[in-house]
Amino acid sequence: REERYKEQTERIKKDMERRLQEAAHKREQKFQELYMQVLKEEAQFVREVEKMVQKKERMEETKKLQVYEQWLKRVFDPIQARIQERVDSLHGTDLNARKRELFQDFL
């Protein structure tokens, strides 16, 4: 009778250990699944943020280019045209004379 009790107790103990191991294994599997899901979501989030940052950078570059083109059109080109008109209206002999005059003033 006592031996039967010990056998029964031993079986129950082994059964409990097996169940505990199975439960631990299931918890570990579930943890790994959740962990992998978090890693996938993190990777997706990082990709989305990178896309947004790249889009913002492209928009900023486009804006800079537009500002530069407007500056060329509204500021540089008109000034350049006036300078070119003045230079084109000068004659070579007049320029040489003016250069000699300024050089003499310098000396």
Order of alpha helices (4+ residues) and beta strands (2+ residues): alpha-alpha-alpha
